Amino acid sequence: MDVKIFKAFIASPSDTGRERILCDKIFEEINSGLGEIYKFRIESLKWEKDVRPTIKDKDGQLIIFDQIGESFEIFIGIMNKKFGSPTPRAGSGTEEEFNEAFKRYKEKNDLEIIFYFNEEPPQSMSEINASELLKIEEFRKKLQPKGIYGFTMAFLNLKKN
């Protein structure tokens, strides 16, 4: 029997390295348990490992879209304390990636969208940037009428148990 591969695109700003690594560890656990029983695997897609360097007359976000395309069945968005760098079309690359994923979901209904926000308190005051936190809160309010989002504090605690 063939193994079904599900690709999960992980969209997040630069301060979510720990959560991004944790996603891969969780996928490994799922793959070695339920995945073996039900013949499926979850593999992550991340711009830093799945997008090759290229110079074109396009911004980086469009290059990511060109190379990743719609090659994933799961979209996982994560935000910590940074909203991310703006693009010409959105407040951040993560927001633009979510917007594109949600548009695809509405048009084709072929995508599972999951979003987590990190609610852990900062380890130091230097981590606090009020304008970034405000952008994250405004984005979260935009998501509220669209469904249910999770919190990475709970997500990280699940992994510890």
MDAnalysis code that builds the backbone (N, CA, C; Angstrom):
import MDAnalysis as mda
import numpy as np

u = mda.Universe.empty(483, n_residues=161, atom_resindex=np.repeat(np.arange(161), 3), trajectory=True)
u.add_TopologyAttr("name", ["N", "CA", "C"] * 161)
u.add_TopologyAttr("resid", np.arange(1, 162))
u.add_TopologyAttr("resname", ["MET", "ASP", "VAL", "LYS", "ILE", "PHE", "LYS", "ALA", "PHE", "ILE", "ALA", "SER", "PRO", "SER", "ASP", "THR", "GLY", "ARG", "GLU", "ARG", "ILE", "LEU", "CYS", "ASP", "LYS", "ILE", "PHE", "GLU", "GLU", "ILE", "ASN", "SER", "GLY", "LEU", "GLY", "GLU", "ILE", "TYR", "LYS", "PHE", "ARG", "ILE", "GLU", "SER", "LEU", "LYS", "TRP", "GLU", "LYS", "ASP", "VAL", "ARG", "PRO", "THR", "ILE", "LYS", "ASP", "LYS", "ASP", "GLY", "GLN", "LEU", "ILE", "ILE", "PHE", "ASP", "GLN", "ILE", "GLY", "GLU", "SER", "PHE", "GLU", "ILE", "PHE", "ILE", "GLY", "ILE", "MET", "ASN", "LYS", "LYS", "PHE", "GLY", "SER", "PRO", "THR", "PRO", "ARG", "ALA", "GLY", "SER", "GLY", "THR", "GLU", "GLU", "GLU", "PHE", "ASN", "GLU", "ALA", "PHE", "LYS", "ARG", "TYR", "LYS", "GLU", "LYS", "ASN", "ASP", "LEU", "GLU", "ILE", "ILE", "PHE", "TYR", "PHE", "ASN", "GLU", "GLU", "PRO", "PRO", "GLN", "SER", "MET", "SER", "GLU", "ILE", "ASN", "ALA", "SER", "GLU", "LEU", "LEU", "LYS", "ILE", "GLU", "GLU", "PHE", "ARG", "LYS", "LYS", "LEU", "GLN", "PRO", "LYS", "GLY", "ILE", "TYR", "GLY", "PHE", "THR", "MET", "ALA", "PHE", "LEU", "ASN", "LEU", "LYS", "LYS", "ASN"])
u.atoms.positions = np.array([
    [0.853, -1.188, 0.000],
    [0.000, 0.000, 0.000],
    [0.892, 1.242, 0.000],
    [0.545, 2.201, -0.837],
    [1.302, 3.446, -0.908],
    [1.052, 4.307, 0.325],
    [2.062, 5.058, 0.679],
    [1.955, 5.988, 1.800],
    [1.542, 7.345, 1.251],
    [0.481, 7.916, 1.792],
    [0.007, 9.238, 1.388],
    [0.855, 10.284, 2.099],
    [1.406, 11.226, 1.329],
    [2.214, 12.308, 1.885],
    [1.362, 13.570, 1.970],
    [1.276, 14.142, 3.161],
    [0.619, 15.432, 3.369],
    [1.712, 16.459, 3.628],
    [1.703, 17.536, 2.867],
    [2.671, 18.615, 3.052],
    [2.030, 19.696, 3.918],
    [2.783, 20.162, 4.909],
    [2.314, 21.220, 5.809],
    [3.221, 22.431, 5.649],
    [2.666, 23.518, 5.123],
    [3.428, 24.758, 4.976],
    [3.400, 25.498, 6.302],
    [4.573, 25.823, 6.828],
    [4.670, 26.516, 8.108],
    [5.009, 27.976, 7.847],
    [4.066, 28.847, 8.178],
    [4.213, 30.292, 7.953],
    [4.384, 30.976, 9.297],
    [5.468, 31.736, 9.433],
    [5.695, 32.423, 10.706],
    [6.814, 33.438, 10.571],
    [6.807, 34.463, 11.428],
    [7.909, 35.426, 11.450],
    [9.191, 34.804, 12.017],
    [10.251, 35.579, 12.017],
    [11.587, 35.078, 12.360],
    [11.777, 34.681, 13.823],
    [10.887, 35.079, 14.714],
    [11.087, 34.754, 16.133],
    [10.406, 33.456, 16.561],
    [10.059, 32.601, 15.622],
    [9.339, 31.365, 15.943],
    [10.167, 30.114, 15.637],
    [11.468, 30.231, 15.695],
    [12.333, 29.089, 15.385],
    [12.039, 27.866, 16.227],
    [11.833, 28.062, 17.518],
    [11.546, 26.934, 18.419],
    [10.251, 26.221, 18.018],
    [9.228, 26.995, 17.711],
    [7.944, 26.402, 17.325],
    [8.056, 25.676, 15.983],
    [8.832, 26.225, 15.064],
    [9.005, 25.601, 13.745],
    [9.712, 24.252, 13.872],
    [10.734, 24.192, 14.728],
    [11.433, 22.926, 14.975],
    [10.488, 21.936, 15.649],
    [9.691, 22.433, 16.584],
    [8.742, 21.579, 17.289],
    [7.724, 20.965, 16.328],
    [7.298, 21.714, 15.328],
    [6.375, 21.156, 14.330],
    [6.975, 19.905, 13.696],
    [8.245, 19.973, 13.301],
    [8.894, 18.810, 12.690],
    [8.959, 17.633, 13.656],
    [9.236, 17.904, 14.925],
    [9.290, 16.822, 15.917],
    [7.918, 16.176, 16.103],
    [6.881, 17.002, 16.127],
    [5.522, 16.465, 16.256],
    [5.166, 15.643, 15.022],
    [5.527, 16.130, 13.837],
    [5.266, 15.361, 12.614],
    [5.965, 14.006, 12.675],
    [7.212, 13.981, 13.157],
    [7.952, 12.713, 13.277],
    [7.215, 11.745, 14.189],
    [6.707, 12.243, 15.314],
    [5.966, 11.379, 16.239],
    [4.674, 10.866, 15.613],
    [3.952, 11.747, 14.934],
    [2.718, 11.326, 14.262],
    [3.043, 10.294, 13.191],
    [4.075, 10.563, 12.407],
    [4.448, 9.658, 11.318],
    [4.836, 8.275, 11.826],
    [5.544, 8.216, 12.954],
    [5.994, 6.918, 13.458],
    [4.901, 6.180, 14.236],
    [3.818, 6.840, 14.541],
    [2.700, 6.213, 15.237],
    [1.524, 6.010, 14.297],
    [0.622, 6.972, 14.309],
    [-0.575, 6.887, 13.462],
    [-0.236, 6.786, 11.982],
    [0.827, 7.486, 11.576],
    [1.214, 7.461, 10.170],
    [1.545, 6.071, 9.677],
    [2.255, 5.301, 10.493],
    [2.585, 3.928, 10.099],
    [1.339, 3.055, 10.053],
    [0.453, 3.244, 11.010],
    [-0.776, 2.440, 11.049],
    [-1.675, 2.748, 9.853],
    [-1.881, 4.047, 9.577],
    [-2.826, 4.455, 8.535],
    [-2.155, 4.832, 7.216],
    [-0.868, 4.575, 7.100],
    [-0.114, 4.750, 5.844],
    [-0.149, 6.189, 5.328],
    [0.265, 7.112, 6.193],
    [0.428, 8.501, 5.760],
    [1.650, 9.093, 6.446],
    [2.130, 10.192, 5.882],
    [3.238, 10.961, 6.458],
    [2.908, 12.444, 6.337],
    [3.343, 13.214, 7.323],
    [3.251, 14.672, 7.248],
    [4.675, 15.194, 7.119],
    [4.906, 16.028, 6.120],
    [6.217, 16.631, 5.896],
    [6.061, 18.145, 5.869],
    [7.008, 18.839, 6.473],
    [6.919, 20.299, 6.516],
    [7.470, 20.925, 5.248],
    [6.882, 22.038, 4.885],
    [7.403, 22.923, 3.843],
    [7.733, 24.234, 4.535],
    [8.980, 24.669, 4.394],
    [9.419, 25.923, 5.005],
    [10.212, 26.691, 3.964],
    [10.020, 27.990, 3.931],
    [10.716, 28.764, 2.906],
    [12.223, 28.596, 3.030],
    [12.746, 28.495, 4.254],
    [14.199, 28.460, 4.418],
    [14.833, 27.153, 3.945],
    [14.050, 26.080, 3.831],
    [14.624, 24.829, 3.333],
    [14.067, 24.415, 1.972],
    [12.941, 24.938, 1.581],
    [12.294, 24.484, 0.352],
    [12.256, 25.519, -0.765],
    [12.803, 26.689, -0.526],
    [12.869, 27.723, -1.566],
    [14.339, 27.956, -1.889],
    [14.660, 27.813, -3.161],
    [16.056, 28.007, -3.574],
    [16.313, 29.485, -3.853],
    [17.550, 29.922, -3.674],
    [17.883, 31.313, -3.994],
    [17.682, 31.582, -5.489],
    [17.102, 32.693, -5.798],
    [16.917, 33.088, -7.194],
    [16.784, 34.604, -7.258],
    [17.269, 35.174, -8.336],
    [17.141, 36.615, -8.556],
    [16.187, 36.812, -9.720],
    [15.092, 37.456, -9.433],
    [14.080, 37.763, -10.447],
    [13.589, 39.171, -10.162],
    [12.795, 39.674, -11.040],
    [12.233, 41.006, -10.834],
    [10.965, 40.888, -9.987],
    [11.099, 40.209, -8.818],
    [9.977, 39.997, -7.907],
    [10.495, 40.117, -6.483],
    [9.600, 40.458, -5.563],
    [10.007, 40.465, -4.161],
    [10.062, 39.025, -3.639],
    [10.710, 38.869, -2.495],
    [10.928, 37.545, -1.930],
    [9.657, 36.761, -1.682],
    [8.600, 37.435, -1.254],
    [7.353, 36.729, -0.971],
    [6.770, 36.115, -2.235],
    [6.829, 36.831, -3.349],
    [6.323, 36.272, -4.609],
    [7.172, 35.091, -5.069],
    [8.475, 35.141, -4.798],
    [9.338, 34.004, -5.142],
    [8.953, 32.786, -4.301],
    [8.667, 32.998, -3.024],
    [8.199, 31.892, -2.178],
    [6.922, 31.299, -2.758],
    [5.961, 32.148, -3.124],
    [4.710, 31.650, -3.708],
    [4.964, 30.888, -5.000],
    [5.859, 31.412, -5.850],
    [6.178, 30.733, -7.108],
    [6.724, 29.334, -6.862],
    [7.623, 29.209, -5.898],
    [8.295, 27.929, -5.692],
    [7.496, 26.951, -4.833],
    [6.771, 27.441, -3.855],
    [5.957, 26.561, -3.008],
    [4.615, 26.287, -3.677],
    [4.054, 27.317, -4.286],
    [2.777, 27.163, -4.979],
    [1.679, 26.647, -4.066],
    [0.906, 25.724, -4.595],
    [-0.178, 25.104, -3.828],
    [0.174, 23.658, -3.509],
    [1.447, 23.405, -3.259],
    [1.932, 22.034, -3.066],
    [1.750, 21.524, -1.636],
    [0.781, 22.065, -0.908],
    [0.562, 21.640, 0.475],
    [-0.927, 21.494, 0.751],
    [-1.228, 20.599, 1.700],
    [-2.611, 20.335, 2.107],
    [-2.931, 20.939, 3.467],
    [-1.889, 21.343, 4.191],
    [-2.053, 21.893, 5.539],
    [-1.276, 23.207, 5.621],
    [-1.903, 24.224, 6.152],
    [-1.244, 25.507, 6.402],
    [-1.187, 25.687, 7.911],
    [0.019, 25.875, 8.445],
    [0.181, 26.133, 9.875],
    [0.809, 27.513, 10.036],
    [0.062, 28.431, 10.620],
    [0.571, 29.765, 10.912],
    [0.916, 29.864, 12.389],
    [2.023, 30.538, 12.677],
    [2.463, 30.699, 14.064],
    [2.942, 32.137, 14.256],
    [2.521, 32.762, 15.342],
    [3.050, 34.081, 15.702],
    [3.478, 34.073, 17.154],
    [4.598, 34.732, 17.402],
    [5.167, 34.836, 18.732],
    [5.049, 36.292, 19.173],
    [6.139, 37.024, 19.173],
    [6.112, 38.433, 19.589],
    [6.343, 39.393, 18.427],
    [6.680, 38.856, 17.249],
    [6.881, 39.690, 16.058],
    [5.776, 39.414, 15.053],
    [5.295, 40.482, 14.422],
    [4.309, 40.323, 13.357],
    [5.000, 39.939, 12.057],
    [6.204, 40.446, 11.856],
    [6.972, 40.105, 10.661],
    [7.227, 41.313, 9.786],
    [7.951, 41.068, 8.711],
    [8.326, 42.140, 7.777],
    [7.214, 42.380, 6.773],
    [6.901, 43.644, 6.498],
    [5.831, 43.940, 5.536],
    [6.219, 43.537, 4.117],
    [5.202, 43.242, 3.338],
    [5.366, 42.994, 1.905],
    [4.591, 44.092, 1.179],
    [4.735, 44.200, -0.128],
    [3.945, 45.212, -0.848],
    [2.430, 44.979, -0.774],
    [2.021, 43.771, -0.371],
    [0.599, 43.427, -0.397],
    [-0.019, 43.162, 0.980],
    [0.811, 43.110, 2.032],
    [0.277, 42.787, 3.365],
    [1.205, 43.335, 4.446],
    [0.704, 43.321, 5.669],
    [1.479, 43.822, 6.796],
    [2.705, 42.994, 7.130],
    [2.696, 41.712, 6.725],
    [3.862, 40.844, 6.915],
    [3.778, 39.676, 5.936],
    [4.905, 39.000, 5.762],
    [4.912, 37.812, 4.915],
    [3.970, 36.750, 5.443],
    [3.939, 36.583, 6.761],
    [3.043, 35.592, 7.365],
    [1.585, 35.943, 7.100],
    [1.240, 37.221, 7.228],
    [-0.137, 37.644, 6.942],
    [-0.471, 37.386, 5.478],
    [0.451, 37.695, 4.578],
    [0.192, 37.468, 3.154],
    [0.042, 35.977, 2.859],
    [0.878, 35.156, 3.489],
    [0.769, 33.705, 3.292],
    [-0.576, 33.197, 3.795],
    [-1.026, 33.703, 4.949],
    [-2.349, 33.328, 5.446],
    [-3.437, 33.777, 4.478],
    [-3.364, 35.031, 4.011],
    [-4.384, 35.549, 3.092],
    [-4.492, 34.673, 1.848],
    [-3.346, 34.280, 1.289],
    [-3.347, 33.424, 0.099],
    [-3.919, 32.046, 0.413],
    [-3.563, 31.495, 1.563],
    [-4.083, 30.183, 1.955],
    [-5.595, 30.251, 2.167],
    [-6.075, 31.309, 2.815],
    [-7.511, 31.426, 3.071],
    [-8.282, 31.624, 1.767],
    [-7.700, 32.391, 0.860],
    [-8.315, 32.575, -0.463],
    [-8.428, 31.218, -1.174],
    [-7.356, 30.436, -1.126],
    [-7.382, 29.094, -1.735],
    [-8.445, 28.226, -1.072],
    [-8.521, 28.261, 0.265],
    [-9.528, 27.484, 0.983],
    [-10.938, 27.862, 0.519],
    [-11.206, 29.170, 0.410],
    [-12.541, 29.615, 0.003],
    [-12.867, 29.200, -1.426],
    [-11.855, 29.209, -2.308],
    [-12.092, 28.869, -3.708],
    [-12.182, 27.365, -3.949],
    [-11.346, 26.585, -3.255],
    [-11.227, 25.156, -3.569],
    [-11.584, 24.217, -2.423],
    [-11.612, 24.715, -1.200],
    [-11.890, 23.898, -0.018],
    [-11.003, 22.650, 0.032],
    [-9.712, 22.818, -0.304],
    [-8.784, 21.681, -0.331],
    [-7.625, 21.858, 0.642],
    [-7.857, 22.618, 1.707],
    [-6.760, 23.002, 2.582],
    [-7.234, 23.071, 4.024],
    [-6.444, 22.527, 4.931],
    [-6.693, 22.662, 6.368],
    [-5.831, 23.816, 6.868],
    [-6.436, 24.802, 7.517],
    [-5.698, 25.959, 8.027],
    [-5.716, 25.920, 9.550],
    [-4.518, 26.015, 10.132],
    [-4.347, 25.996, 11.583],
    [-3.505, 27.219, 11.942],
    [-3.881, 27.931, 12.990],
    [-3.082, 29.094, 13.394],
    [-2.888, 29.080, 14.904],
    [-1.645, 29.322, 15.323],
    [-1.290, 29.389, 16.739],
    [-0.660, 30.736, 17.070],
    [-0.987, 31.241, 18.247],
    [-0.363, 32.450, 18.778],
    [0.337, 32.082, 20.081],
    [1.548, 32.555, 20.258],
    [2.300, 32.262, 21.473],
    [1.880, 33.226, 22.574],
    [1.374, 32.680, 23.649],
    [0.916, 33.485, 24.782],
    [1.898, 33.443, 25.946],
    [3.070, 32.858, 25.732],
    [4.059, 32.825, 26.808],
    [4.545, 34.239, 27.102],
    [4.730, 34.573, 28.369],
    [5.255, 35.903, 28.681],
    [6.692, 36.034, 28.180],
    [7.089, 37.229, 27.806],
    [8.469, 37.411, 27.342],
    [9.460, 37.127, 28.468],
    [10.646, 36.660, 28.085],
    [11.671, 36.373, 29.090],
    [12.351, 37.645, 29.578],
    [12.326, 38.685, 28.749],
    [12.901, 39.963, 29.181],
    [12.095, 41.107, 28.569],
    [12.210, 42.266, 29.167],
    [11.491, 43.441, 28.677],
    [11.953, 43.840, 27.281],
    [13.174, 43.490, 26.912],
    [13.681, 43.855, 25.585],
    [12.935, 43.128, 24.464],
    [12.210, 42.053, 24.799],
    [11.424, 41.326, 23.797],
    [10.115, 42.035, 23.461],
    [9.733, 43.006, 24.252],
    [8.436, 43.656, 24.068],
    [8.563, 44.818, 23.090],
    [7.773, 44.747, 22.029],
    [7.667, 45.829, 21.062],
    [6.172, 46.087, 20.903],
    [5.697, 47.173, 21.483],
    [4.257, 47.441, 21.534],
    [3.623, 47.488, 20.152],
    [4.294, 48.070, 19.166],
    [3.685, 48.164, 17.831],
    [3.553, 46.781, 17.193],
    [4.531, 45.894, 17.423],
    [4.431, 44.522, 16.901],
    [3.281, 43.781, 17.575],
    [3.182, 43.918, 18.899],
    [2.111, 43.240, 19.629],
    [0.739, 43.746, 19.202],
    [0.628, 45.035, 18.921],
    [-0.632, 45.605, 18.444],
    [-1.006, 45.026, 17.079],
    [-0.036, 44.899, 16.179],
    [-0.301, 44.303, 14.859],
    [-0.762, 42.857, 15.002],
    [-0.129, 42.120, 15.908],
    [-0.529, 40.724, 16.140],
    [-1.955, 40.673, 16.659],
    [-2.288, 41.553, 17.601],
    [-3.643, 41.571, 18.162],
    [-4.678, 41.944, 17.096],
    [-4.362, 42.894, 16.241],
    [-5.281, 43.268, 15.157],
    [-5.472, 42.103, 14.192],
    [-4.403, 41.391, 13.880],
    [-4.497, 40.227, 13.002],
    [-5.347, 39.131, 13.655],
    [-5.137, 38.908, 14.936],
    [-5.908, 37.894, 15.654],
    [-7.400, 38.238, 15.611],
    [-7.730, 39.531, 15.755],
    [-9.134, 39.948, 15.688],
    [-9.730, 39.684, 14.310],
    [-8.895, 39.804, 13.256],
    [-9.371, 39.487, 11.900],
    [-9.674, 38.001, 11.758],
    [-8.924, 37.163, 12.474],
    [-9.132, 35.715, 12.384],
    [-10.359, 35.250, 13.160],
    [-10.723, 35.950, 14.235],
    [-11.793, 35.494, 15.121],
    [-13.076, 35.099, 14.395],
    [-13.594, 35.902, 13.467],
    [-14.846, 35.489, 12.824],
    [-14.676, 34.336, 11.832],
    [-13.442, 33.946, 11.544],
    [-13.183, 32.900, 10.552],
    [-13.049, 31.512, 11.173],
    [-12.914, 31.429, 12.494],
    [-12.754, 30.116, 13.105],
    [-12.132, 30.189, 14.484],
    [-11.410, 29.128, 14.843],
    [-10.785, 29.014, 16.153],
    [-9.281, 28.905, 15.958],
    [-8.537, 29.692, 16.686],
    [-7.082, 29.587, 16.651],
    [-6.622, 29.039, 17.991],
    [-5.376, 28.585, 18.026],
    [-4.827, 28.019, 19.250],
    [-3.727, 28.890, 19.811],
    [-3.216, 28.466, 20.941],
    [-2.132, 29.188, 21.600],
    [-0.944, 28.259, 21.735],
    [0.240, 28.749, 21.346],
    [1.404, 27.867, 21.364],
    [1.834, 27.503, 22.764],
    [1.427, 28.266, 23.775],
    [1.762, 27.852, 25.134],
    [1.135, 26.477, 25.379],
    [-0.121, 26.319, 24.997],
    [-0.785, 25.023, 25.121],
    [-0.149, 24.008, 24.173],
    [0.182, 24.430, 22.987],
    [0.819, 23.594, 21.974],
    [2.155, 23.071, 22.499],
    [2.960, 23.939, 23.100],
    [4.256, 23.530, 23.643],
    [4.077, 22.619, 24.848],
    [3.068, 22.877, 25.673],
    [2.816, 22.020, 26.831],
    [2.373, 20.628, 26.415],
    [1.638, 20.518, 25.317],
    [1.257, 19.202, 24.809],
    [2.498, 18.377, 24.516],
    [3.491, 19.008, 23.937],
    [4.719, 18.316, 23.568],
    [5.501, 17.875, 24.805],
    [5.430, 18.629, 25.891],
    [6.185, 18.297, 27.103],
    [5.627, 17.059, 27.792],
    [4.321, 16.795, 27.634],
    [3.672, 15.655, 28.311],
    [3.862, 14.370, 27.547],
])
